Amino acid sequence: MHSEQDARIAGLIDERRKVAARLADLDMQIAQAVGDREGMRRAQREMYAQVEARKAARFAAWEASH
């Protein structure tokens, strides 16, 4: 039962990171449109960080289940 709750929480965190990465992508597009190179780089780093965090969490969950 505890693992079901853990899986649900992990799913919610993954979904939140997915949304955060999408938001950073939108920030990057806006920054690019207004010519803000530094803002674009910052948003790109945030997007990549969210994507990598999702990958790491999924790998950790997979590893724990094997």
PyMOL commands that set and color helices and strands:
alter all, ss='L'
color gray80, all
select helices_A, chain A and resi 2-33+37-64
alter helices_A, ss='H'
color red, helices_A
deselect
rebuild
show_as cartoon
